[in-house]
Amino acid sequence: MVKTSANQRKPRTSTKKKNPVVSPSRFSLSRLRHRARTSFSEYRSRRPHRSFQLTRRRDYVRSLELPGYWAFTTFVWKTLMSHRRLFLGLIVLYALLEAVFVGLASQDLYSQLSALLDNTNNGTFSGLWGSVGQAGLLLLSGMSGGLTPELTEAQQIYSVIIFLLTWLTTVWLLRALLSGNKPRIRDGIYNAGAPIVPTGIILMVLVLQLLPVTIGVIAMNAAISTHLFDTGIIAMLVSLAVGLLAVISLYLVTSTIIALVVVTLPGMYPLQAIRAAGDLVVGRRIRLLFRIGWALIGSMLAWSLVVLLVILIDRGIKHVLPVLDWLPLVPVAIVFMSSTVVVWMSTYVYLLYRKVVEDDAAPA
């Protein structure tokens, strides 16, 4: 009989319990639940304020050292003028793209409307102020789209792409200039289009955030058309509801506008940009909203004044020289000023973003 050696040991049986088999669906659900809890806890740590709960002023006020409204507008203007050849070339380039791919305002419609105003003038418009009044009516027609033919779907797509490229090129050139480089327009055109897809996604988010105020305006128009505004209490309730919807849209849009700049950073994804922009504007949203509103109103006024002046000059020249009635001076001025406003607003928002980033205040 063979004896077993003392040194020979019996194989040990593992005392550890084997992991139970987890179904793929349960594993994925647990992972999703864990990620959702982690994201929510991080969000609560970054945004400590709660709806319908009073937050002390000391807990939400954040520093934001900005020049005054006029001073900051002057700073933006000086930034553009110090590189005027670069940005003027950019404006002319994208105005040409807009004219070629989207089209100009109709010169025939403008000439017909101008002639109609002259023929129906029964002394109502006389003298200098009468000419200004007629030019103002033509300007209102242009602003309301009365001089622009209905755009096809392809033209609408081209218009959005040109707007995105103008925005991205302006931001890219400004970032390069403030970094001490000397870029050319060619460099901006070739390199600025990389984040066009993330920028387009954020622009779609911005459009969705404008839905509340759009619904409010539609409801107000429906109430006016059905004579519900004849009743005082209903008019007050509808106006209050539209105002609240407008506040919601403005609250959401403020951070999304900053996200349009954040997403142009290398390696930045749309959701990351929206989250980072939301963290930047916490405790500063109202001040940033007022600044952006100031820039928008100033841009609209500048656009209107320049186009009004061009209309006056155009009507004066063509009354003396009717042979030049074919010259599309006003449509060219409209597309040129529209491109100028896009470059101006892009510069304003980017420099405002730089001021916010330079302020290293802790999250509110």
Residue frames relative to the residue before (quaternion, step in Angstrom):
aa qw qx qy qz dx dy dz
M 1.0000 0.0000 0.0000 0.0000 0.00 0.00 0.00
V 0.3478 -0.7521 0.5248 0.1949 3.60 -0.76 0.99
K 0.2723 -0.7643 0.5694 0.1325 3.47 -0.83 1.14
T 0.4376 -0.6767 0.5264 0.2711 3.55 -1.06 0.68
S 0.4980 -0.6574 0.4798 0.2995 3.53 -1.02 0.84
A 0.5666 -0.6162 0.4325 0.3350 3.49 -1.22 0.69
N 0.6684 0.5124 -0.3004 0.4478 3.52 1.17 -0.70
Q 0.5917 0.5739 -0.3654 0.4323 3.52 1.27 -0.40
R 0.1459 -0.8145 0.5602 0.0371 3.51 -0.62 1.17
K 0.5148 -0.6245 0.4935 0.3185 3.42 -1.19 0.59
P 0.5367 -0.6229 0.4475 0.3518 3.59 -0.96 0.69
R 0.4165 -0.7223 0.5034 0.2266 3.47 -0.91 1.04
T 0.3301 -0.7090 0.5877 0.2074 3.44 -1.09 0.72
S 0.4791 -0.6891 0.4632 0.2847 3.54 -0.82 0.96
T 0.3098 -0.7673 0.5412 0.1494 3.50 -0.94 1.02
K 0.5400 0.6255 -0.4123 0.3837 3.56 1.28 -0.17
K 0.4300 -0.6900 0.5251 0.2514 3.47 -1.08 0.78
K 0.4450 -0.6868 0.5080 0.2688 3.49 -0.95 0.90
N 0.5420 -0.6222 0.4573 0.3316 3.53 -1.10 0.78
P 0.4569 -0.6793 0.4906 0.2984 3.53 -0.85 0.85
V 0.5298 -0.6233 0.4706 0.3306 3.50 -1.14 0.64
V 0.1708 -0.7847 0.5924 0.0641 3.51 -0.76 1.14
S 0.4388 -0.6986 0.4976 0.2678 3.52 -0.79 0.97
P 0.5991 -0.5926 0.3895 0.3716 3.60 -1.02 0.69
S 0.6428 0.5287 -0.3400 0.4378 3.59 0.97 -0.74
R 0.6635 0.4904 -0.3125 0.4709 3.58 0.97 -0.86
F 0.6356 0.5326 -0.3304 0.4508 3.58 1.02 -0.80
S 0.6801 0.4763 -0.2986 0.4706 3.59 0.89 -0.87
L 0.6406 0.5171 -0.3352 0.4581 3.59 0.98 -0.73
S 0.6513 0.5029 -0.3216 0.4684 3.59 0.96 -0.77
R 0.6370 0.5173 -0.3271 0.4687 3.56 1.01 -0.76
L 0.6626 0.4976 -0.3082 0.4673 3.57 0.91 -0.87
R 0.6425 0.5172 -0.3273 0.4611 3.58 1.01 -0.80
H 0.6589 0.5090 -0.3065 0.4613 3.57 0.98 -0.87
R 0.6672 0.4932 -0.3075 0.4659 3.58 0.93 -0.84
A 0.6382 0.5234 -0.3322 0.4565 3.57 1.02 -0.75
R 0.6598 0.4953 -0.3124 0.4709 3.59 0.96 -0.84
T 0.6499 0.5143 -0.3204 0.4588 3.58 0.97 -0.83
S 0.6651 0.5009 -0.3036 0.4632 3.58 0.91 -0.89
F 0.6666 0.5010 -0.3090 0.4573 3.57 0.97 -0.83
S 0.6531 0.5007 -0.3208 0.4688 3.60 0.99 -0.78
E 0.6354 0.5065 -0.3320 0.4791 3.59 1.05 -0.72
Y 0.6376 0.5251 -0.3297 0.4571 3.57 1.00 -0.78
R 0.6613 0.5024 -0.3091 0.4635 3.59 0.96 -0.82
S 0.6532 0.4984 -0.3221 0.4703 3.58 1.06 -0.67
R 0.6974 0.4511 -0.2775 0.4828 3.59 1.07 -0.69
R 0.7717 0.2171 -0.1163 0.5864 3.60 1.11 -0.65
P 0.0893 -0.8598 0.5000 0.0520 3.61 0.28 1.18
H 0.5873 0.5999 -0.3794 0.3890 3.62 1.18 -0.22
R 0.2077 -0.7884 0.5732 0.0814 3.55 -1.04 0.80
S 0.5364 -0.6207 0.4662 0.3311 3.53 -1.10 0.70
F 0.8457 0.1355 -0.1408 0.4966 3.54 -1.16 0.82
Q 0.6273 0.4516 -0.3714 0.5144 3.59 1.15 0.64
L 0.4550 -0.7079 0.4743 0.2586 3.54 -0.85 1.02
T 0.1399 -0.7692 0.6206 0.0600 3.56 -0.89 1.03
R 0.4684 -0.6823 0.4802 0.2905 3.55 -0.85 0.93
R 0.5971 -0.6064 0.3944 0.3467 3.53 -1.06 0.78
R 0.6386 0.5407 -0.3374 0.4313 3.58 1.00 -0.72
D 0.6907 0.4988 -0.2743 0.4460 3.61 1.20 -0.49
Y 0.7817 0.3299 -0.1989 0.4905 3.60 1.14 -0.29
V 0.5656 0.5866 -0.4096 0.4103 3.62 1.16 -0.20
R 0.0587 -0.7875 0.6135 0.0054 3.57 -0.87 1.01
S 0.5196 -0.6376 0.4662 0.3256 3.52 -1.07 0.72
L 0.0966 0.7546 -0.6464 0.0576 3.54 -1.18 0.65
E 0.1248 -0.8224 0.5544 0.0284 3.53 -0.01 1.34
L 0.1210 0.7889 -0.5853 0.1431 3.54 -0.38 1.30
P 0.5041 -0.6031 0.5017 0.3611 3.60 -1.12 0.53
G 0.6624 -0.4853 0.3780 0.4276 3.56 -1.29 0.15
Y 0.7155 -0.4538 0.3038 0.4358 3.54 -1.29 0.24
W 0.7001 0.4438 -0.2739 0.4878 3.59 0.81 -0.96
A 0.6485 0.5296 -0.3272 0.4380 3.58 0.97 -0.84
F 0.6831 0.4671 -0.2986 0.4755 3.59 0.90 -0.84
T 0.6150 0.5286 -0.3481 0.4703 3.61 1.06 -0.68
T 0.6409 0.5095 -0.3161 0.4792 3.58 1.03 -0.77
F 0.6262 0.5355 -0.3301 0.4606 3.58 1.07 -0.77
V 0.6459 0.5006 -0.3165 0.4818 3.61 0.98 -0.81
W 0.6494 0.5203 -0.3143 0.4569 3.57 0.95 -0.89
K 0.6702 0.4909 -0.3048 0.4658 3.60 0.91 -0.87
T 0.6119 0.5470 -0.3513 0.4504 3.59 1.07 -0.69
L 0.6805 0.4708 -0.2872 0.4825 3.57 0.96 -0.85
M 0.6920 0.4874 -0.2912 0.4458 3.58 0.91 -0.87
S 0.6113 0.5492 -0.3625 0.4396 3.61 1.11 -0.53
H 0.7528 0.2108 -0.1523 0.6047 3.58 1.27 -0.33
R 0.1088 0.8679 -0.4798 0.0685 3.56 1.07 0.80
R 0.6294 0.5344 -0.3582 0.4359 3.61 0.98 -0.69
L 0.6491 0.5246 -0.3150 0.4519 3.56 1.02 -0.82
F 0.7492 0.4055 -0.2300 0.4704 3.57 0.74 -1.05
L 0.6009 0.5352 -0.3736 0.4615 3.60 1.10 -0.51
G 0.6320 0.5159 -0.3284 0.4760 3.57 1.03 -0.72
L 0.6337 0.5252 -0.3259 0.4651 3.56 1.06 -0.76
I 0.6493 0.5161 -0.3174 0.4597 3.59 0.95 -0.86
V 0.6692 0.4964 -0.3030 0.4625 3.58 0.89 -0.94
L 0.6469 0.5390 -0.3249 0.4306 3.59 0.94 -0.87
Y 0.7410 0.4055 -0.2420 0.4775 3.56 0.77 -0.99
A 0.5658 0.5487 -0.3942 0.4726 3.60 1.19 -0.32
L 0.6361 0.5117 -0.3221 0.4794 3.59 1.06 -0.74
L 0.6422 0.5116 -0.3273 0.4677 3.59 0.98 -0.81
E 0.6441 0.5133 -0.3206 0.4678 3.58 1.00 -0.80
A 0.6703 0.5003 -0.3041 0.4560 3.58 0.95 -0.85
V 0.6957 0.4807 -0.2833 0.4525 3.59 0.97 -0.84
F 0.7968 0.3488 -0.1687 0.4637 3.58 0.74 -1.05
V 0.7511 0.3396 -0.2037 0.5283 3.61 1.10 -0.57
G 0.4476 -0.7015 0.4450 0.3310 3.57 0.99 -0.82
L 0.4656 -0.6582 0.5233 0.2759 3.52 -1.32 0.40
A 0.6236 -0.4734 0.4396 0.4401 3.50 -1.35 0.06
S 0.5714 -0.6326 0.4061 0.3293 3.56 -1.05 0.74
Q 0.3595 -0.7313 0.5432 0.2022 3.56 -0.72 1.10
D 0.6158 0.5503 -0.3483 0.4436 3.61 1.05 -0.67
L 0.6607 0.4907 -0.3115 0.4751 3.60 0.92 -0.87
Y 0.6408 0.5221 -0.3240 0.4603 3.56 1.00 -0.79
S 0.6705 0.4936 -0.3030 0.4636 3.60 0.90 -0.90
Q 0.6533 0.5141 -0.3167 0.4567 3.59 0.97 -0.82
L 0.6720 0.4849 -0.3001 0.4725 3.59 0.94 -0.87
S 0.6389 0.5192 -0.3268 0.4642 3.58 1.02 -0.77
A 0.6616 0.4874 -0.3059 0.4808 3.59 0.97 -0.82
L 0.6274 0.5366 -0.3405 0.4500 3.60 1.03 -0.73
L 0.6422 0.5098 -0.3247 0.4714 3.59 1.01 -0.77
D 0.6629 0.5005 -0.3148 0.4593 3.59 0.99 -0.77
N 0.6969 0.4839 -0.2802 0.4491 3.59 0.96 -0.83
T 0.7321 0.4073 -0.2369 0.4920 3.59 1.06 -0.69
N 0.4679 0.6712 -0.4524 0.3549 3.59 1.23 0.14
N 0.0495 -0.8113 0.5819 -0.0248 3.57 -0.47 1.26
G 0.7548 -0.3464 0.1965 0.5212 3.53 0.95 0.85
T 0.4633 0.6805 -0.4541 0.3409 3.56 1.25 -0.03
F 0.7650 0.2350 -0.1193 0.5877 3.55 0.99 -0.92
S 0.2203 0.7656 -0.5708 0.1990 3.57 -0.28 1.23
G 0.7819 0.2992 -0.2405 0.4913 3.53 -1.14 0.68
L 0.7789 -0.3389 0.2537 0.4628 3.52 -1.35 -0.27
W 0.6969 0.4664 -0.2871 0.4631 3.58 0.85 -0.93
G 0.5899 0.5547 -0.3701 0.4554 3.58 1.17 -0.48
S 0.6435 0.5059 -0.3157 0.4800 3.57 1.04 -0.79
V 0.6400 0.5120 -0.3215 0.4742 3.56 1.03 -0.79
G 0.6406 0.5251 -0.3281 0.4541 3.60 1.01 -0.75
Q 0.6539 0.4979 -0.3134 0.4757 3.58 0.97 -0.83
A 0.6492 0.5022 -0.3143 0.4771 3.58 1.00 -0.83
G 0.6284 0.5365 -0.3358 0.4522 3.59 1.07 -0.69
L 0.6357 0.5142 -0.3298 0.4719 3.58 1.05 -0.73
L 0.6437 0.5030 -0.3183 0.4810 3.58 1.02 -0.76
L 0.6325 0.5291 -0.3257 0.4625 3.56 1.06 -0.76
L 0.6557 0.5010 -0.3134 0.4700 3.59 0.92 -0.85
S 0.6256 0.5259 -0.3379 0.4668 3.56 1.06 -0.71
G 0.6702 0.4903 -0.3033 0.4674 3.58 0.99 -0.78
M 0.6620 0.5050 -0.3086 0.4598 3.58 1.00 -0.78
S 0.7032 0.4508 -0.2665 0.4809 3.60 1.06 -0.66
G 0.5686 -0.6216 0.3752 0.3867 3.59 1.26 0.05
G 0.4062 0.7380 -0.4642 0.2736 3.60 1.20 0.23
L 0.7043 0.4341 -0.2648 0.4954 3.59 1.21 -0.42
T 0.6597 0.5030 -0.2996 0.4712 3.57 1.27 -0.17
P 0.4014 -0.7005 0.5264 0.2667 3.62 -0.75 0.94
E 0.6212 -0.5491 0.4008 0.3899 3.56 -1.21 0.48
L 0.3788 -0.7491 0.5039 0.2035 3.56 -0.76 1.09
T 0.4387 -0.6621 0.5391 0.2801 3.53 -1.12 0.69
E 0.6798 -0.4746 0.3487 0.4371 3.58 -1.27 0.17
A 0.6376 0.5204 -0.3319 0.4610 3.59 1.00 -0.76
Q 0.6582 0.5022 -0.3161 0.4633 3.61 0.96 -0.81
Q 0.6312 0.5237 -0.3393 0.4606 3.59 1.02 -0.69
I 0.6433 0.5078 -0.3195 0.4756 3.59 1.01 -0.81
Y 0.6417 0.5182 -0.3203 0.4660 3.58 0.96 -0.85
S 0.6426 0.5355 -0.3237 0.4421 3.57 0.97 -0.84
V 0.6646 0.4900 -0.3074 0.4730 3.61 0.94 -0.86
I 0.6569 0.5076 -0.3192 0.4570 3.60 0.93 -0.86
I 0.6551 0.5019 -0.3198 0.4656 3.61 0.94 -0.83
F 0.6269 0.5262 -0.3374 0.4651 3.60 1.02 -0.75
L 0.6674 0.4970 -0.3054 0.4629 3.59 0.89 -0.90
L 0.6660 0.4934 -0.3112 0.4649 3.58 0.94 -0.83
T 0.6250 0.5264 -0.3421 0.4640 3.59 1.01 -0.71
W 0.6500 0.5157 -0.3021 0.4694 3.57 0.96 -0.91
L 0.7118 0.4693 -0.2671 0.4493 3.58 0.74 -1.06
T 0.6569 0.5052 -0.3211 0.4584 3.59 0.95 -0.79
T 0.6419 0.5165 -0.3291 0.4614 3.59 0.97 -0.79
V 0.6680 0.4900 -0.3042 0.4702 3.59 0.90 -0.89
W 0.6517 0.5169 -0.3230 0.4514 3.60 0.93 -0.84
L 0.6683 0.4947 -0.3039 0.4650 3.59 0.92 -0.87
L 0.6534 0.5070 -0.3218 0.4610 3.59 0.96 -0.80
R 0.6451 0.5126 -0.3267 0.4630 3.59 0.95 -0.83
A 0.6650 0.4921 -0.3053 0.4716 3.59 0.98 -0.80
L 0.6608 0.5107 -0.3129 0.4524 3.60 0.95 -0.82
L 0.6992 0.4579 -0.2752 0.4750 3.58 0.91 -0.87
S 0.6247 0.5119 -0.3436 0.4793 3.59 1.26 -0.21
G 0.6042 -0.5922 0.3445 0.4068 3.59 1.27 0.02
N 0.5371 0.6192 -0.4111 0.3989 3.59 1.25 0.12
K 0.3131 -0.7228 0.5822 0.2014 3.55 -1.35 0.19
P 0.0218 -0.8467 0.5315 -0.0055 3.58 0.36 1.20
R 0.3425 -0.6850 0.5972 0.2383 3.50 -1.38 0.25
I 0.6674 -0.4787 0.3674 0.4365 3.53 -1.28 0.25
R 0.6098 0.5709 -0.3451 0.4280 3.56 1.02 -0.79
D 0.6475 0.5172 -0.3230 0.4570 3.59 0.98 -0.83
G 0.6668 0.5040 -0.3076 0.4547 3.56 0.95 -0.84
I 0.6560 0.5156 -0.3185 0.4498 3.57 0.95 -0.86
Y 0.7130 0.4689 -0.2638 0.4496 3.58 0.92 -0.90
N 0.7886 0.3657 -0.1623 0.4670 3.59 1.02 -0.76
A 0.6369 0.5909 -0.3343 0.3652 3.59 1.11 -0.54
G 0.6438 0.5891 -0.3244 0.3650 3.60 1.12 -0.48
A 0.4076 0.7413 -0.4683 0.2552 3.62 1.22 -0.05
P 0.7848 0.3153 -0.2109 0.4901 3.67 0.74 -0.85
I 0.2631 0.7990 -0.5162 0.1610 3.62 1.05 0.54
V 0.6435 0.5149 -0.3382 0.4543 3.61 1.04 -0.67
P 0.6674 0.4619 -0.3256 0.4849 3.69 0.81 -0.80
T 0.6393 0.5186 -0.3366 0.4573 3.59 1.00 -0.74
G 0.6417 0.5202 -0.3217 0.4628 3.57 1.02 -0.76
I 0.6271 0.5305 -0.3350 0.4616 3.58 1.06 -0.73
I 0.6727 0.4788 -0.2985 0.4787 3.58 0.92 -0.89
L 0.6165 0.5299 -0.3502 0.4652 3.59 1.08 -0.63
M 0.6252 0.5142 -0.3354 0.4820 3.60 1.08 -0.65
V 0.6171 0.5286 -0.3379 0.4750 3.59 1.06 -0.73
L 0.6403 0.5263 -0.3216 0.4578 3.58 1.00 -0.83
V 0.6399 0.5141 -0.3264 0.4688 3.59 1.00 -0.79
L 0.6447 0.5114 -0.3202 0.4694 3.60 1.00 -0.79
Q 0.6568 0.5126 -0.3129 0.4561 3.58 1.04 -0.73
L 0.6420 0.5062 -0.3248 0.4755 3.58 1.22 -0.32
L 0.4356 0.7206 -0.4479 0.3005 3.60 1.26 -0.06
P 0.6283 0.5436 -0.3764 0.4100 3.68 0.84 -0.73
V 0.7036 0.4363 -0.2847 0.4833 3.60 0.81 -0.93
T 0.6020 0.5471 -0.3636 0.4540 3.61 1.10 -0.57
I 0.6462 0.5015 -0.3117 0.4835 3.58 0.98 -0.86
G 0.6429 0.5303 -0.3244 0.4475 3.57 0.99 -0.78
V 0.6621 0.4958 -0.3095 0.4691 3.58 0.94 -0.86
I 0.6363 0.5156 -0.3314 0.4684 3.60 1.01 -0.78
A 0.6543 0.5063 -0.3146 0.4654 3.57 0.97 -0.82
M 0.6449 0.5126 -0.3293 0.4614 3.60 1.00 -0.75
N 0.6518 0.5040 -0.3222 0.4662 3.58 0.95 -0.81
A 0.6406 0.5124 -0.3276 0.4687 3.57 1.04 -0.75
A 0.6508 0.5112 -0.3192 0.4617 3.58 1.01 -0.78
I 0.6512 0.5058 -0.3193 0.4671 3.59 1.03 -0.74
S 0.6831 0.4939 -0.2956 0.4495 3.58 0.92 -0.88
T 0.7245 0.4000 -0.2413 0.5068 3.61 1.12 -0.57
H 0.4919 -0.7072 0.3926 0.3221 3.59 1.31 0.35
L 0.3221 0.7439 -0.5244 0.2607 3.59 1.08 0.61
F 0.6078 0.5688 -0.3554 0.4251 3.58 1.18 -0.48
D 0.5011 0.6433 -0.4391 0.3771 3.58 1.22 -0.08
T 0.6720 0.4335 -0.2830 0.5295 3.57 1.23 -0.48
G 0.4866 -0.7228 0.4109 0.2683 3.56 -0.65 1.11
I 0.6813 0.4995 -0.3015 0.4422 3.59 0.87 -0.93
I 0.6585 0.4962 -0.3102 0.4734 3.58 1.02 -0.80
A 0.6298 0.5282 -0.3329 0.4621 3.58 1.00 -0.78
M 0.6553 0.5087 -0.3139 0.4617 3.58 0.99 -0.82
L 0.6729 0.4982 -0.3027 0.4553 3.60 0.91 -0.89
V 0.6600 0.4992 -0.3136 0.4658 3.59 0.96 -0.85
S 0.6499 0.5109 -0.3177 0.4644 3.58 0.95 -0.84
L 0.6471 0.5162 -0.3177 0.4625 3.57 0.99 -0.83
A 0.6578 0.5053 -0.3101 0.4646 3.59 0.96 -0.85
V 0.6525 0.4988 -0.3188 0.4731 3.61 0.96 -0.83
G 0.6400 0.5270 -0.3274 0.4533 3.59 1.00 -0.75
L 0.6572 0.5018 -0.3089 0.4700 3.58 0.98 -0.82
L 0.6433 0.5086 -0.3198 0.4745 3.59 1.01 -0.78
A 0.6362 0.5166 -0.3307 0.4680 3.59 1.04 -0.72
V 0.6313 0.5273 -0.3319 0.4617 3.60 1.02 -0.76
I 0.6305 0.5304 -0.3329 0.4585 3.59 1.00 -0.81
S 0.6748 0.4906 -0.3029 0.4606 3.59 0.88 -0.91
L 0.6620 0.4989 -0.3128 0.4638 3.59 0.92 -0.85
Y 0.6203 0.5471 -0.3375 0.4496 3.58 1.03 -0.76
L 0.7132 0.4518 -0.2579 0.4698 3.57 0.90 -0.91
V 0.6828 0.5271 -0.2982 0.4088 3.57 0.92 -0.92
T 0.5748 0.6262 -0.3871 0.3573 3.60 1.04 -0.70
S 0.7144 0.4229 -0.2635 0.4913 3.60 0.83 -0.91
T 0.6256 0.5500 -0.3490 0.4294 3.60 1.07 -0.64
I 0.6055 0.5414 -0.3571 0.4613 3.60 1.08 -0.63
I 0.6499 0.4801 -0.3136 0.4988 3.60 1.01 -0.76
A 0.6206 0.5496 -0.3455 0.4397 3.60 1.07 -0.68
L 0.5762 0.5824 -0.3810 0.4286 3.61 1.14 -0.49
V 0.6625 0.4515 -0.2979 0.5182 3.58 1.20 -0.49
V 0.6478 0.5378 -0.3269 0.4292 3.59 0.92 -0.89
V 0.6676 0.5322 -0.3141 0.4152 3.59 0.94 -0.83
T 0.5945 0.5704 -0.3717 0.4278 3.62 1.20 -0.27
L 0.4943 0.6373 -0.4464 0.3877 3.62 1.22 -0.07
P 0.5744 -0.6122 0.4035 0.3638 3.63 -0.99 0.72
G 0.8399 0.1956 -0.1585 0.4809 3.57 -0.98 0.89
M 0.5103 0.6522 -0.4175 0.3741 3.59 1.24 0.19
Y 0.2599 -0.7586 0.5833 0.1291 3.55 -0.98 0.97
P 0.6652 -0.5439 0.3175 0.4012 3.62 -1.10 0.57
L 0.6942 0.4672 -0.2971 0.4599 3.61 0.81 -0.94
Q 0.6174 0.5278 -0.3405 0.4736 3.59 1.07 -0.67
A 0.6537 0.5128 -0.3140 0.4595 3.57 0.99 -0.83
I 0.6499 0.5046 -0.3214 0.4687 3.59 0.96 -0.81
R 0.6581 0.5017 -0.3111 0.4674 3.59 0.98 -0.84
A 0.6719 0.4900 -0.3023 0.4658 3.61 0.91 -0.88
A 0.6544 0.5001 -0.3187 0.4691 3.59 0.98 -0.79
G 0.6274 0.5307 -0.3393 0.4578 3.59 1.04 -0.71
D 0.6497 0.5028 -0.3178 0.4734 3.59 1.04 -0.74
L 0.6477 0.5362 -0.3248 0.4329 3.59 1.05 -0.74
V 0.7533 0.4198 -0.2251 0.4535 3.59 0.92 -0.85
V 0.4470 0.6830 -0.4769 0.3260 3.62 1.18 -0.10
G 0.8116 0.1866 -0.1735 0.5256 3.56 -0.77 1.04
R 0.7438 0.3471 -0.2077 0.5321 3.60 1.27 -0.06
R 0.3804 0.7916 -0.4361 0.1962 3.55 1.30 -0.14
I 0.6738 0.5018 -0.3135 0.4425 3.60 0.83 -0.92
R 0.6668 0.5017 -0.3092 0.4562 3.58 0.92 -0.89
L 0.6605 0.4883 -0.3087 0.4796 3.58 0.98 -0.79
L 0.6288 0.5374 -0.3331 0.4525 3.58 1.02 -0.77
F 0.6504 0.5048 -0.3174 0.4705 3.59 0.95 -0.82
R 0.6471 0.5176 -0.3250 0.4557 3.60 0.99 -0.80
I 0.6749 0.4801 -0.2996 0.4736 3.58 0.88 -0.90
G 0.6377 0.5184 -0.3241 0.4686 3.59 1.02 -0.76
W 0.6164 0.5425 -0.3318 0.4643 3.57 1.05 -0.78
A 0.6736 0.4913 -0.2947 0.4671 3.59 0.91 -0.92
L 0.6534 0.5164 -0.3199 0.4517 3.60 0.97 -0.81
I 0.6733 0.4843 -0.3021 0.4699 3.58 0.88 -0.91
G 0.6549 0.5074 -0.3170 0.4618 3.58 0.96 -0.82
S 0.6475 0.5154 -0.3215 0.4602 3.59 1.00 -0.78
M 0.6555 0.5062 -0.3158 0.4630 3.59 0.97 -0.83
L 0.6536 0.5036 -0.3197 0.4659 3.58 0.98 -0.80
A 0.6546 0.5040 -0.3168 0.4661 3.60 0.95 -0.86
W 0.6319 0.5261 -0.3274 0.4655 3.59 0.97 -0.85
S 0.6822 0.4963 -0.2920 0.4505 3.58 0.86 -0.95
L 0.6737 0.5025 -0.3069 0.4466 3.60 0.88 -0.90
V 0.6686 0.4924 -0.3097 0.4632 3.59 0.91 -0.88
V 0.6764 0.4759 -0.3033 0.4732 3.60 0.85 -0.90
L 0.6212 0.5321 -0.3462 0.4595 3.62 1.02 -0.73
L 0.6530 0.5042 -0.3122 0.4711 3.59 0.95 -0.84
V 0.6444 0.5099 -0.3209 0.4709 3.60 0.98 -0.79
I 0.6316 0.5244 -0.3376 0.4606 3.61 1.00 -0.75
L 0.6449 0.5133 -0.3224 0.4655 3.60 0.97 -0.83
I 0.6645 0.4890 -0.3046 0.4760 3.58 0.93 -0.88
D 0.6508 0.5270 -0.3168 0.4454 3.58 0.95 -0.88
R 0.6812 0.4732 -0.3013 0.4703 3.59 0.87 -0.89
G 0.6400 0.5259 -0.3350 0.4490 3.60 1.00 -0.73
I 0.6701 0.4899 -0.3040 0.4675 3.59 0.93 -0.87
K 0.7337 0.4457 -0.2568 0.4440 3.59 0.82 -0.94
H 0.5666 0.5418 -0.4024 0.4727 3.60 1.22 -0.19
V 0.6847 0.4511 -0.2788 0.5000 3.59 1.10 -0.68
L 0.7907 0.1573 -0.0535 0.5892 3.58 1.00 -0.90
P 0.1515 -0.8289 0.5308 0.0907 3.64 0.17 1.18
V 0.5489 0.6285 -0.4006 0.3785 3.59 1.19 -0.37
L 0.6711 0.4860 -0.2891 0.4794 3.58 1.24 -0.41
D 0.3120 0.7868 -0.4905 0.2074 3.59 1.19 0.35
W 0.6185 0.5640 -0.3361 0.4318 3.60 1.20 -0.47
L 0.5552 0.6485 -0.3879 0.3475 3.59 1.17 -0.51
P 0.2581 -0.8046 0.5151 0.1436 3.68 -0.51 1.14
L 0.0222 0.8466 -0.5306 0.0355 3.56 0.65 1.11
V 0.6903 0.4790 -0.2857 0.4609 3.59 0.90 -0.90
P 0.6511 0.4931 -0.3467 0.4612 3.68 0.82 -0.72
V 0.6414 0.5057 -0.3310 0.4725 3.61 1.01 -0.75
A 0.6456 0.5148 -0.3241 0.4616 3.59 0.99 -0.79
I 0.6358 0.5350 -0.3364 0.4431 3.60 1.01 -0.76
V 0.7068 0.4437 -0.2806 0.4741 3.60 0.81 -0.95
F 0.6281 0.5292 -0.3435 0.4554 3.61 1.05 -0.67
M 0.6890 0.4686 -0.2873 0.4723 3.59 0.89 -0.89
S 0.6061 0.5454 -0.3609 0.4526 3.61 1.08 -0.61
S 0.6563 0.4872 -0.3041 0.4894 3.59 0.99 -0.82
T 0.6302 0.5338 -0.3316 0.4561 3.59 1.04 -0.74
V 0.6523 0.5148 -0.3166 0.4575 3.58 0.96 -0.84
V 0.6366 0.5201 -0.3392 0.4573 3.61 0.99 -0.77
V 0.6649 0.4858 -0.3060 0.4777 3.61 0.92 -0.87
W 0.6465 0.5210 -0.3215 0.4553 3.59 0.96 -0.82
M 0.6902 0.4684 -0.2897 0.4694 3.60 0.83 -0.93
S 0.6128 0.5379 -0.3495 0.4614 3.59 1.05 -0.70
T 0.6629 0.4952 -0.3000 0.4747 3.59 0.95 -0.87
Y 0.6552 0.5230 -0.3159 0.4443 3.58 0.90 -0.90
V 0.6950 0.4683 -0.2840 0.4659 3.58 0.82 -0.99
Y 0.6572 0.5088 -0.3307 0.4471 3.61 0.93 -0.78
L 0.6790 0.4680 -0.3036 0.4772 3.61 0.89 -0.85
L 0.6052 0.5292 -0.3547 0.4772 3.59 1.11 -0.58
Y 0.6292 0.5240 -0.3214 0.4757 3.58 1.03 -0.78
R 0.6461 0.5160 -0.3257 0.4584 3.60 0.97 -0.80
K 0.6358 0.5186 -0.3319 0.4655 3.58 1.01 -0.72
V 0.6480 0.5088 -0.3222 0.4663 3.59 1.01 -0.76
V 0.6730 0.4980 -0.3003 0.4571 3.59 0.93 -0.89
E 0.6507 0.5295 -0.3239 0.4373 3.59 1.01 -0.77
D 0.6257 0.4883 -0.3356 0.5074 3.58 1.21 -0.40
D 0.1776 -0.8384 0.5111 0.0657 3.58 -0.31 1.26
A 0.2072 0.7962 -0.5427 0.1693 3.58 0.97 0.78
A 0.5328 -0.6265 0.4653 0.3272 3.54 -1.09 0.70
P 0.6259 -0.5426 0.3827 0.4091 3.61 -1.14 0.50
A 0.4777 -0.6798 0.4794 0.2827 3.54 -1.01 0.84
